[in-house]
Amino acid sequence: MAEPTETERVYRIAGMDCAECARTIESGVAKLDGVQSCAVNFGAATLRVRGNASREAIIARVRELGYDVRDGHPAPTPADAPAGRAPDSFVGFLLARRDTTLALIGAVLILPGLVFNELLPFLGIESVLFDLTSVAALFVAGYPVARSAWRALTVNRQISINVLMTIAALGAVAIGVYTEAGLVIVLFALGEALEGYTAERARNAIRSLKAIAPDEATVLRPCMDCPEHLGQAGYTGGPCPWCGQREQRLPVSELRIGDVIVVKPGERIAMDGRVRAGASSVNQAPITGESLPVPKQPGDEVFAGAINGEAVLEVEVTRRVEDNLIARVIRLVEEAQERKAPAERFVDRFARVYTPAVVGLAVALAVAPPLLFGAPFMPTADDQGWLYRALELLVVACPCALVISTPVTIISALGNAARHGVLIKGGAYLEALASVRAVAFDKTGTLTEGKPKVIKVKSVHCTDPLTGVCDNCADLLALASAVERRSEHPLAQAVVAAAEDQRLSGRYPAAQSVKAIAGKGISGRVAEREVIIGSHAFFDQTLPHDRALCEEIESLSARSLTPVLVAADGAFAGYIGIADAARDTSRQVIDALHRSGIQATVMLTGDNARAAQAVAQQVGISKVQAGLLPEQKVEAVRALRDQYGAVAMVGDGVNDAPALAASNVGIAVGGGTAQAIETADVVLMGKDLRQLPFALQLSRAAMRTIRINIALAIGIKLAVLLFVLLGLGTMWLAVLADMGASLLVTLRGMRLLRYRPADSAAPA
């Protein structure tokens, strides 16, 4: 049999209740022959394995460790996998799995001993039956715990949380405190189940995005093998030439790229696509977070899950259901949870050392006082005994609350951000965003509308200098349009649009041999003429032009117009003045950033200084650096990092890629485009900046929550530990405190699912 080739597979894991479970699986699978690397994503409940180990061996090892793999194939995409909605109640969650059902049964069995032996001993009601039910509760609820402990010791050679609890429970049985032994295990099992329940709800907060897109669509398909027309005019089958297209309701999984779907007014769009016919306004808030409907007409892109407005649209499908924007966002958020924040990595490393150290400390606590000071080892009438204290220490020191404090917070924050149109690609970027003190912005398409318009055209041979309207000026615009047709730059698109509006686009054929001059302009050959289009600074360096025209061009910049200069066959031919209005919301966003403590907002643009300053004054930007080439933007970002520390760069995700990469956090304003999603660390899915203050404040809230959670987890344990050392605690109170701490930090983390800052520029 041929050796399996090295590959990467992703599996869905069932039964992971806490971050410790993730480490157990990760450690066990990593020991398999042929596994080069493996990582468990607790937030997404997935296992990613790289290497040539067989699928069967990986599945067997996961099941050997006490967990399950939903299928033996790579994890299904969110688009074609069931969402796996968590049960609506905790009891429903307990009844859904055997291990958690055993915990529920144990909780029932422990009740007699809890009531009469622990809570109401003064009633004097005693019975051996209470001890028997307590031991039964221990064995029923403790079976999964002991099994996991044994597998951790024998397979992974590690001391896990389950090992601590098993030792504590068996020790309690050995000294005859049966009810406490049962309570320790039952409370621990219920606490683990509660962590699993809350984690599953957090996971489903992001997976539930899938539900916003319909499962069926109305598709236009030809009438096939039409029985009404078979035999007419030689028709023998296939598409009917008389019936044409007919509407059919089909599952979205059966649709293909190129199919045309019909979207009625008020209906959700079922697939990503391009409008083929019709014009309507579309509410994209569920996907991009934009508050206002966006006008759509033929040629415009639409997304699955968006809500159509007032008119019927025919949409040509451009992506399969598993590749649509919603599926990609879910997939990216789940993958983002693998990129741990530094705080999360620290907690993981700490827990690996902490747990075995606790066992050693418990042994020392049990043995040292009796040997050195003659203190009682076993419980007496007057003293708990140091063995009992050591067992309490094992329970108190259980790091459940500590290890769950960070991941549940990260999952909740990432899920909340995605539901509000902000894609944060990992806990590391969430943490970095919280420390940002300066924000740099690109101008065109970021602070401005990104849809510049031609305001003025002036040829050197203009015959009507007062209005600039003559055939020579029109010819200049047509010539420039022939070259700019080959460019995707917003200014180029403005030139092309102006030529089309004036019906000049057909005067010259599209340019040949087009070359971009990075950060300076573009050149091409049009009708045997060499045409160069570029910035004023570029022409100042390379092509002399009349001083009076130069002053005229400079005056455009003072009026917030961007001049684009044109040369033909080495001679200056004229200029085109283009204006790009600032977004209505930019001022609101910049003010919100300053209020939130951002020390500097900086514009980094390739545009001229006067136009940049005019926009900066409109929107409230504190500093401007203009006339920058792409490499100079990178240098500017590095200088800002040296001055302020953490810096975020905000751009369109394509042109500003080097500067985005040079910043601590690259933020793309993408409008849902594939390029923006792939480029930056954070993507604002809408085409404006109103989600930026929200993302910044959410990240800070997440980091505050993590710090407080860690402090609570450690503080509660230290307080209970003091009671243990003084002989004032009990084992079941210790585990109750641990479960309470775990529940507290989990609920505090999950609050971020609904976090909304009071001072935010984003629409509600």
C-alpha positions in Angstrom: 0.0 0.0 0.0 1.3 3.4 -0.9 2.4 5.8 1.9 -0.1 8.6 2.5 1.3 11.9 1.1 1.8 14.9 3.3 -1.4 17.0 3.4 -3.5 19.2 5.7 -6.9 18.1 6.9 -9.4 19.9 9.1 -11.8 17.9 11.4 -14.9 19.0 13.4 -14.5 17.9 17.0 -17.5 17.1 19.2 -17.4 17.1 23.0 -14.8 19.9 23.7 -16.1 21.7 26.8 -13.0 23.8 27.7 -9.6 25.0 26.6 -8.0 22.1 28.5 -9.9 19.7 26.2 -8.3 21.4 23.2 -4.8 21.0 24.7 -5.5 17.3 25.5 -6.5 16.6 21.9 -3.6 18.7 20.5 -1.0 16.9 22.6 -2.4 13.4 21.9 -2.6 13.8 18.1 0.8 15.5 17.9 2.3 12.2 19.2 1.1 10.2 16.2 3.7 9.1 13.7 3.5 11.2 10.6 2.0 14.3 12.2 4.1 17.2 11.4 2.0 19.8 13.2 -1.5 20.0 14.6 -3.6 22.8 16.2 -7.0 22.7 17.9 -9.2 25.7 17.5 -11.3 25.6 20.6 -13.5 28.5 19.4 -14.4 26.8 16.2 -14.2 23.3 17.6 -11.9 22.2 14.8 -8.7 20.2 14.6 -6.1 21.1 11.9 -3.5 18.4 11.2 -0.6 18.6 8.8 1.5 15.6 7.8 1.1 12.2 6.3 -0.6 10.4 9.2 -3.7 8.6 8.0 -7.2 9.9 8.6 -8.1 6.7 10.4 -5.2 7.0 12.8 -6.2 10.6 13.6 -9.8 9.8 14.2 -8.9 6.8 16.3 -6.6 8.9 18.5 -9.3 11.7 19.0 -11.8 9.0 20.0 -9.3 7.3 22.3 -8.9 10.6 24.1 -12.7 10.6 24.7 -13.9 13.0 22.0 -15.6 12.5 18.7 -15.1 13.5 15.1 -18.4 14.3 13.4 -17.2 12.7 10.1 -13.9 11.5 8.7 -13.6 14.2 6.1 -12.2 17.7 6.2 -14.5 20.0 8.0 -17.4 21.1 5.9 -17.7 24.8 5.1 -20.2 26.8 7.0 -22.3 27.0 3.9 -22.9 23.3 3.5 -22.6 22.2 7.1 -25.4 22.4 9.6 -25.1 25.3 11.9 -25.1 23.0 14.9 -27.3 25.3 16.9 -26.8 25.0 20.6 -29.8 23.8 22.7 -31.9 26.6 24.0 -31.5 25.5 27.6 -28.7 24.1 29.8 -30.8 21.0 30.6 -31.3 20.4 26.9 -27.5 20.6 26.5 -27.0 18.1 29.3 -29.4 15.6 27.7 -27.8 15.9 24.3 -24.6 13.9 25.2 -23.9 10.8 27.2 -21.2 12.3 29.4 -23.2 15.4 30.3 -26.3 13.2 30.9 -24.3 11.2 33.4 -23.4 14.5 35.2 -27.1 15.3 35.4 -27.9 11.8 36.8 -25.0 12.3 39.3 -26.5 15.6 40.4 -29.8 13.8 41.2 -28.0 11.0 43.1 -26.0 13.4 45.2 -29.0 15.4 46.5 -29.8 13.2 49.6 -26.2 13.3 50.9 -25.9 17.1 50.1 -29.1 17.9 52.0 -28.8 15.7 55.1 -25.0 15.3 55.4 -23.8 18.8 54.3 -26.5 21.4 54.4 -28.8 20.2 57.3 -26.7 17.9 59.5 -28.3 19.4 62.6 -31.5 17.5 61.8 -29.8 14.4 62.9 -31.1 12.3 60.0 -28.4 9.8 59.1 -28.5 6.8 56.8 -26.0 4.6 55.1 -28.2 5.1 52.0 -27.0 8.7 51.8 -23.4 7.5 51.6 -24.3 4.9 49.0 -26.1 7.4 46.7 -23.1 9.8 47.1 -20.7 7.0 46.0 -23.1 6.2 43.2 -23.1 9.8 42.1 -19.3 9.7 42.3 -19.0 6.7 39.9 -21.8 7.8 37.5 -20.6 11.5 37.1 -17.0 10.6 37.6 -16.7 7.9 35.0 -16.1 10.3 32.1 -13.7 12.4 34.3 -11.7 9.4 35.4 -11.6 8.0 31.8 -10.2 11.3 30.5 -7.7 11.4 33.4 -6.5 7.9 32.6 -6.1 8.7 28.9 -4.3 11.9 29.6 -1.8 10.0 31.8 -1.4 6.9 29.5 -1.7 8.5 26.0 -0.4 12.0 26.5 1.8 11.5 29.6 0.5 14.7 31.1 -1.3 15.7 34.3 -4.6 17.3 33.3 -7.3 19.0 35.2 -9.2 15.7 35.2 -6.3 14.1 36.8 -6.4 16.6 39.7 -10.1 16.1 40.2 -9.8 12.3 40.1 -7.1 12.2 42.7 -9.0 14.6 44.9 -12.2 12.5 44.7 -10.4 9.2 45.3 -8.6 10.7 48.2 -11.9 11.9 49.7 -13.3 8.3 49.5 -10.1 7.0 51.1 -10.6 9.2 54.2 -14.4 8.4 54.3 -16.0 11.7 53.3 -18.2 10.1 50.6 -20.6 13.0 50.1 -17.8 15.5 49.6 -16.2 13.0 47.1 -19.4 12.8 45.1 -20.0 16.5 45.3 -16.5 17.4 44.0 -17.0 15.2 40.9 -20.7 16.2 40.3 -20.0 19.9 40.6 -16.9 19.6 38.5 -18.7 17.7 35.8 -21.6 20.2 35.8 -19.1 23.1 35.6 -17.4 21.5 32.6 -20.8 21.0 31.0 -21.7 24.6 31.7 -18.5 25.8 30.1 -19.2 23.6 27.0 -22.8 25.0 26.8 -21.6 28.7 26.9 -18.7 28.0 24.5 -21.2 26.4 22.0 -23.4 29.4 22.2 -20.5 31.7 21.5 -19.4 29.5 18.6 -22.9 29.6 17.1 -23.0 33.4 17.4 -20.8 33.5 14.3 -22.2 30.4 12.6 -25.7 31.8 12.8 -24.6 34.3 10.1 -25.4 31.6 7.7 -29.1 31.8 8.6 -29.4 35.3 7.1 -29.2 33.8 3.5 -32.2 31.8 2.2 -31.9 28.1 1.5 -33.9 28.4 -1.7 -33.9 30.7 -4.7 -36.1 31.4 -7.7 -34.0 30.6 -10.7 -34.7 31.1 -14.4 -34.2 27.9 -16.3 -35.2 26.9 -19.8 -38.2 24.6 -20.2 -36.5 21.2 -21.0 -38.1 18.4 -23.1 -41.3 20.4 -23.3 -44.2 17.9 -23.8 -46.4 20.7 -25.3 -44.0 21.3 -28.2 -42.2 18.0 -28.8 -42.4 17.1 -32.5 -43.2 20.7 -33.6 -40.9 22.1 -36.3 -38.4 19.3 -35.7 -38.1 19.9 -32.0 -37.0 16.6 -30.3 -36.0 17.7 -26.9 -33.7 19.9 -24.9 -34.4 23.6 -24.2 -37.8 24.5 -25.7 -37.5 27.3 -28.3 -41.1 28.5 -27.6 -41.3 28.5 -23.8 -38.1 30.3 -23.1 -37.1 30.8 -19.4 -39.3 29.6 -16.6 -39.1 30.4 -12.9 -38.2 27.4 -10.6 -37.7 27.2 -6.8 -34.5 25.3 -6.2 -32.2 24.8 -3.2 -29.2 27.1 -3.3 -26.8 24.1 -3.2 -28.1 23.2 -6.8 -27.4 26.6 -8.3 -24.4 27.0 -10.6 -22.2 29.9 -11.5 -23.9 31.7 -14.4 -27.5 30.9 -13.3 -29.9 33.8 -13.1 -32.0 34.2 -10.0 -35.1 36.4 -9.6 -35.2 38.5 -6.4 -38.6 40.0 -5.6 -39.1 43.3 -3.6 -38.5 42.7 0.1 -36.9 39.3 -0.5 -33.4 38.3 0.8 -30.9 37.7 -2.0 -29.9 34.0 -1.9 -26.6 34.0 -3.7 -23.6 36.4 -4.4 -24.0 37.7 -7.9 -24.1 40.6 -10.3 -27.3 42.5 -11.2 -28.3 41.6 -14.8 -31.6 43.4 -15.0 -33.5 45.8 -12.8 -32.6 48.7 -10.5 -33.4 48.7 -6.8 -32.0 49.8 -3.4 -30.5 46.9 -1.4 -30.1 46.8 2.4 -26.6 45.3 3.0 -26.6 45.9 6.7 -26.6 42.1 7.6 -23.3 41.7 5.8 -21.5 45.0 5.7 -23.1 46.9 8.6 -24.0 49.8 6.3 -27.1 51.6 7.7 -28.5 52.9 4.5 -29.7 50.9 1.5 -27.3 50.9 -1.4 -28.6 51.7 -5.0 -28.0 48.7 -7.4 -28.2 48.7 -11.1 -27.1 46.3 -13.9 -23.4 45.4 -13.4 -23.3 46.1 -9.6 -22.4 43.3 -7.2 -24.8 42.0 -4.6 -24.3 39.7 -1.6 -26.3 36.7 -0.3 -28.3 37.7 2.8 -28.8 41.3 1.6 -32.5 42.5 1.4 -33.8 43.7 -1.9 -35.8 47.0 -1.9 -38.6 48.3 -4.1 -38.1 46.5 -7.4 -37.5 43.1 -8.9 -33.8 42.2 -9.7 -32.4 39.5 -11.9 -29.1 38.5 -10.5 -26.4 36.4 -12.3 -24.8 34.0 -9.8 -21.0 34.6 -9.5 -20.1 32.3 -6.6 -21.1 28.9 -5.4 -22.9 28.8 -2.1 -19.8 27.5 -0.3 -17.8 30.4 -1.6 -20.2 33.3 -1.0 -19.2 36.2 1.2 -21.1 35.0 4.2 -19.3 31.6 4.0 -15.9 33.2 3.6 -16.5 35.5 6.5 -17.5 32.6 8.8 -14.5 30.6 7.6 -12.1 33.5 8.2 -13.5 34.2 11.7 -13.2 30.6 12.6 -9.6 30.5 11.3 -8.9 33.8 13.1 -9.6 32.1 16.4 -6.5 30.0 15.7 -4.4 33.2 15.8 -4.1 33.5 19.5 -3.6 36.8 21.3 -0.3 37.1 23.3 -2.4 37.1 26.5 -4.0 33.8 25.4 -0.7 32.2 24.6 0.7 33.3 28.0 -2.2 31.6 29.8 -1.8 28.4 27.7 1.9 28.3 28.6 1.3 29.1 32.2 -1.4 26.3 32.5 1.0 23.7 31.1 3.4 24.3 33.9 0.9 25.2 36.6 -1.1 22.0 36.7 1.7 19.5 37.3 3.3 22.0 39.8 0.0 21.9 41.8 0.3 18.1 42.2 3.8 18.5 43.6 2.7 21.2 45.9 -0.3 19.1 47.2 2.1 16.2 47.9 4.4 18.6 49.9 1.4 20.0 51.8 0.2 16.6 52.8 3.5 15.2 53.9 5.7 18.1 55.1 3.6 19.4 58.2 3.1 15.8 59.6 6.8 14.9 59.1 8.3 18.2 60.2 5.9 19.5 62.9 3.9 16.3 64.0 0.7 17.7 62.6 -2.1 15.2 62.0 -2.0 13.6 58.5 -5.6 12.1 58.6 -8.7 14.0 59.8 -9.3 14.1 63.5 -12.1 15.4 65.7 -10.2 18.7 66.1 -8.4 19.0 62.8 -9.1 18.4 59.2 -5.7 16.8 58.7 -3.1 17.8 56.1 -4.1 15.1 53.6 -7.6 16.7 53.5 -6.1 20.1 53.0 -3.9 18.8 50.2 -7.0 17.3 48.5 -8.7 20.7 48.9 -5.6 22.3 47.3 -6.0 20.1 44.2 -9.6 21.2 43.9 -8.9 24.9 44.6 -5.9 25.0 42.2 -7.9 23.6 39.3 -7.2 26.2 36.5 -10.5 25.9 34.8 -11.4 29.5 35.3 -8.0 30.7 34.2 -7.8 28.8 31.0 -11.4 29.6 29.9 -11.1 33.3 30.8 -9.3 34.4 27.6 -10.6 32.2 24.7 -14.3 32.8 25.4 -13.7 36.5 25.5 -11.9 36.4 22.1 -14.6 34.2 20.5 -17.3 36.6 21.7 -15.5 39.7 20.5 -14.7 38.3 17.1 -18.3 37.1 16.7 -19.8 40.5 17.7 -17.5 42.3 15.3 -18.4 40.0 12.4 -22.1 40.5 13.0 -21.6 44.3 12.8 -19.6 44.2 9.6 -16.1 44.1 11.0 -13.9 41.2 10.2 -11.0 40.9 12.7 -8.6 38.1 11.6 -7.5 36.9 15.0 -7.0 37.5 18.7 -3.5 38.8 18.1 -5.0 41.7 15.9 -7.8 42.3 18.5 -5.1 42.8 21.1 -3.0 44.9 18.8 -6.0 47.1 17.9 -6.6 47.8 21.6 -3.1 49.3 22.0 -3.3 51.6 18.9 -2.5 55.2 19.7 -2.3 56.7 16.2 -4.3 56.0 13.0 -3.1 56.7 9.5 -5.5 57.0 6.6 -5.3 56.9 2.9 -7.4 59.7 1.3 -9.0 58.6 -1.9 -11.8 56.1 -1.3 -11.2 56.0 2.4 -11.8 59.5 3.8 -13.4 60.6 0.5 -16.2 59.0 -1.5 -13.7 57.3 -3.8 -15.9 58.4 -6.8 -14.0 61.5 -8.1 -15.5 63.5 -10.9 -13.9 65.6 -13.7 -14.6 69.2 -12.9 -12.4 70.9 -15.5 -10.5 70.0 -18.7 -8.0 72.5 -20.3 -6.0 71.8 -23.4 -3.0 73.9 -24.3 -4.8 74.6 -27.6 -8.0 75.6 -25.9 -10.1 78.0 -28.1 -12.4 79.0 -25.2 -10.2 79.7 -22.2 -13.1 81.2 -20.2 -15.2 78.0 -20.1 -12.7 75.4 -21.2 -15.3 73.9 -23.5 -14.1 73.4 -27.0 -13.2 70.5 -29.4 -9.5 70.6 -28.4 -10.4 70.2 -24.7 -12.8 67.4 -25.7 -10.0 65.7 -27.7 -7.7 65.9 -24.7 -10.3 64.1 -22.5 -10.9 61.5 -25.2 -7.1 60.9 -25.5 -6.7 60.6 -21.7 -9.7 58.2 -21.6 -8.1 55.9 -24.1 -5.2 55.3 -21.7 -7.1 55.4 -18.4 -9.5 52.7 -19.7 -6.7 50.3 -18.8 -6.4 51.5 -15.2 -8.4 50.7 -12.1 -7.4 53.9 -10.2 -10.4 56.0 -9.0 -9.0 59.0 -10.8 -8.7 57.0 -14.0 -12.3 55.8 -13.7 -13.4 59.5 -13.3 -11.7 60.4 -16.6 -13.3 57.4 -18.4 -16.8 58.2 -16.9 -16.5 61.9 -18.0 -15.6 60.8 -21.6 -18.5 58.4 -21.7 -20.9 61.1 -20.4 -19.7 63.4 -23.3 -19.8 60.5 -25.8 -16.1 60.8 -26.5 -15.1 57.3 -25.5 -15.3 56.0 -29.1 -13.1 58.8 -30.6 -9.9 56.8 -29.9 -9.3 53.0 -29.5 -8.1 51.7 -26.2 -4.4 52.4 -25.6 -1.8 49.7 -26.3 1.4 49.0 -24.4 0.0 50.5 -21.3 2.4 50.8 -18.4 1.9 52.0 -14.8 4.5 54.4 -13.4 4.3 53.5 -9.7 2.9 56.3 -7.7 3.4 58.8 -10.5 1.1 58.0 -13.5 0.5 55.8 -16.5 1.6 55.7 -20.1 0.3 54.1 -23.3 0.2 54.3 -27.1 -2.9 55.8 -28.7 -3.3 56.1 -32.5 0.5 56.0 -32.9 0.9 58.7 -30.3 2.8 58.1 -27.0 0.6 59.5 -24.2 1.7 60.0 -20.6 -0.7 60.9 -17.8 0.7 61.8 -14.4 0.8 64.1 -11.4 2.0 67.7 -11.4 5.1 66.8 -9.4 6.0 64.1 -11.9 5.6 66.5 -14.8 7.7 69.1 -13.0 10.5 66.6 -12.9 10.2 65.1 -16.4 8.3 67.4 -18.8 8.6 71.2 -18.8 5.4 73.2 -19.2 4.4 76.9 -19.3 4.8 78.8 -16.0 1.4 80.4 -16.3 -0.3 77.0 -16.8 1.8 75.8 -13.8 0.3 78.5 -11.6 -3.2 77.8 -13.0 -2.7 74.1 -12.1 -1.5 74.9 -8.6 -4.6 77.0 -8.1 -6.7 73.9 -8.7 -5.1 72.3 -5.7 -6.1 75.2 -3.5 -9.7 74.5 -4.5 -9.5 70.8 -3.4 -9.2 69.7 -7.1 -6.6 67.1 -8.1 -4.8 68.0 -11.3 -4.0 65.2 -13.8 -1.5 66.3 -16.5 -1.4 64.9 -20.0 1.4 64.8 -22.5 1.4 63.5 -26.1 4.6 62.6 -28.0 6.7 64.3 -25.5 4.8 67.6 -25.4 2.6 68.9 -22.7 -1.0 68.7 -23.9 -3.1 70.0 -21.0 -4.6 69.1 -17.7 -7.8 67.6 -16.2 -9.1 68.8 -12.8 -10.7 66.1 -10.7 -12.5 66.5 -7.3 -13.3 63.8 -4.8 -15.6 65.0 -2.0 -15.1 63.9 1.6 -17.5 61.4 2.9 -20.3 62.8 5.0 -19.4 60.5 7.9 -15.6 61.0 7.9 -15.7 64.0 10.3 -18.0 62.1 12.7 -15.5 59.1 12.7 -12.4 61.2 13.2 -14.0 63.1 16.1 -15.0 59.8 17.7 -11.5 58.5 17.4 -10.1 61.6 19.1 -12.6 61.3 21.9 -11.6 57.7 22.4 -8.1 58.7 23.1 -6.3 58.3 19.8 -3.4 60.7 20.0 -2.9 61.4 16.3 -4.9 60.9 13.1 -2.7 61.2 10.0 -3.5 61.4 6.3 -0.9 59.6 4.0 -1.7 60.3 0.4 -0.1 60.4 -3.0 -2.2 63.5 -3.8 -0.9 67.0 -3.8 -0.5 68.9 -0.5 -3.2 71.5 -1.1 -5.9 69.0 -2.0 -4.9 66.8 0.9 -5.0 69.8 3.4 -8.4 70.9 2.1 -9.8 67.4 2.8 -8.0 67.2 6.1 -9.6 70.4 7.3 -13.0 69.2 6.3 -12.8 65.9 8.3 -10.6 67.0 11.2 -7.4 65.1 10.5 -4.6 66.4 12.7 -1.6 65.7 10.4 -1.1 65.4 6.6 1.7 63.9 4.6 1.0 64.4 0.9 2.7 63.5 -2.4 3.8 60.1 -1.1 4.9 57.2 -3.3 3.9 53.7 -2.0 7.4 53.2 -0.5 7.2 56.6 1.2 3.9 55.6 2.8 5.7 52.6 4.3 8.4 54.9 5.7 5.8 57.3 7.1 4.0 54.4 8.9 7.3 53.2 10.4 8.1 56.8 11.6 4.6 56.9 13.2 5.3 53.6 15.0 8.6 55.0 16.3 6.7 58.1 17.6 3.5 56.6 18.9 4.0 52.9 19.4 1.1 50.9 17.9 -0.2 52.4 14.7 -3.2 51.4 12.5 -3.2 52.1 8.8 -6.6 52.4 7.1 -6.8 52.0 3.3 -8.6 50.3 0.4 -6.8 47.0 0.9 -5.1 46.9 -2.5 -3.2 50.1 -3.4 -2.1 50.6 0.2 -1.0 47.0 0.8 2.7 47.8 1.7 1.6 50.5 4.2 -1.1 48.1 5.6 1.6 45.5 6.1 4.0 47.9 7.7 1.5 49.0 10.4 0.7 47.1 13.6 -2.9 46.7 12.4 -3.8 47.0 8.7 -7.5 48.0 8.3 -9.1 47.8 4.9 -12.3 49.7 4.0 -13.5 47.1 1.5 -17.2 47.1 0.9 -17.0 43.3 1.0 -14.5 42.9 -1.9 -12.4 39.8 -2.0 -9.2 41.8 -2.3 -9.9 43.8 0.9 -10.8 40.6 2.8 -7.5 38.9 1.9 -5.2 41.9 2.4 -5.7 43.4 5.8 -5.7 42.3 9.4 -9.1 44.0 10.0 -11.8 44.5 7.3 -14.6 47.1 7.6 -17.1 45.3 5.3 -19.0 48.6 4.5 -17.5 51.3 2.3 -17.2 53.9 5.1 -15.4 54.3 8.3 -18.3 54.3 10.8 -17.4 50.9 12.2 -13.8 51.9 13.0 -14.5 53.5 16.4 -16.7 50.5 17.3 -13.9 48.1 16.4 -11.4 50.1 18.4 -13.6 50.3 21.5 -14.6 46.6 21.2 -11.0 45.6 21.2 -10.3 47.7 24.3 -13.3 46.2 26.1 -12.1 42.7 25.2 -8.6 43.4 26.6 -10.1 44.9 29.8 -12.4 41.9 30.2 -9.4 39.5 29.8 -7.4 41.3 32.4 -10.2 41.4 34.9 -11.1 37.8 34.2 -7.5 36.7 34.9 -7.5 38.8 38.1 -10.8 37.3 39.2 -9.7 33.7 38.4 -6.5 34.1 40.4 -7.9 36.3 43.2 -10.8 33.9 44.0 -8.4 31.0 44.1 -6.0 32.8 46.4 -8.8 33.7 48.8 -10.2 30.2 48.9 -6.6 28.8 49.3 -6.2 30.9 52.4 -9.3 29.3 53.9 -7.9 25.9 53.0 -4.6 26.5 54.7 -6.4 27.7 57.8 -8.5 24.6 57.9 -11.8 26.5 57.4 -12.8 25.2 54.0 -14.4 22.0 52.5 -13.7 20.2 49.3 -17.1 20.8 47.8 -17.0 24.5 48.7 -13.6 24.6 46.9 -14.9 23.1 43.7 -18.0 25.3 44.0 -15.8 28.3 44.2 -13.8 27.1 41.1 -17.1 26.5 39.2 -18.4 29.9 40.2 -15.2 31.5 39.1 -15.4 29.7 35.8 -19.0 30.7 35.3 -18.2 34.3 36.2 -15.4 34.8 33.8 -17.3 32.9 31.0 -20.4 35.1 31.4 -18.2 38.2 31.6 -16.5 37.1 28.3 -19.9 36.4 26.6 -21.1 39.9 27.4 -19.0 41.0 24.5 -21.4 39.2 22.1 -23.8 42.1 22.8 -21.2 44.9 23.4 -22.1 48.2 21.9 -20.1 51.3 23.0 -22.1 54.4 24.2 -19.9 56.7 22.1 -19.7 55.2 18.6 -19.9 56.7 15.2 -21.3 53.4 13.8 -25.0 53.2 13.1 -27.0 51.2 15.6 
